[in-house]
Amino acid sequence: MIFKVLIIDDDYINRRLLVSLIKKELYHVDIIESIDGGHALQLCQENQDIQLILLDVEMPRMDGSEFLKQYFKTNSESTIPIIAVSSNDLRVKEILALGAGAFIVKPVTEEKLLNAIREAQQN
């Protein structure tokens, strides 16, 4: 079975890091990438089989908190684990209250990512 992941991050290098960490741990993975929350909402509609979302909190156009608000407006019953990623830990409570299952403070390491995936799947 293929594990489908959506990575939402405006920074190309951050997306490459997340892709490499995920592919290292999950051998049968299909990764979709988006550079902002608006595009990601469209991708979620087009790809109903997404099993994990990695969400950068601080992005231009539509940031992570606005993505979460819009996502859960149309997907209120969603059980897809969402892991928020940010260099700023001041928004942890806000992001978790909006529906993210876990929060990682950058820099993202393999250990932080795997722990967050486990935590998000339990929530």
Secondary structure, 3 states (H helix, E strand, C coil): CCEEEEEECCCHHHHHHHHHHHHHHCCCEEEEEECCHHHHHHHHHHCCCCCEEEEECCCCCCCHHHHHHHHHHHCCCCCCCEEEEECCHHHHHHHHHCCCCEEEECCCCHHHHHHHHHHHHHC
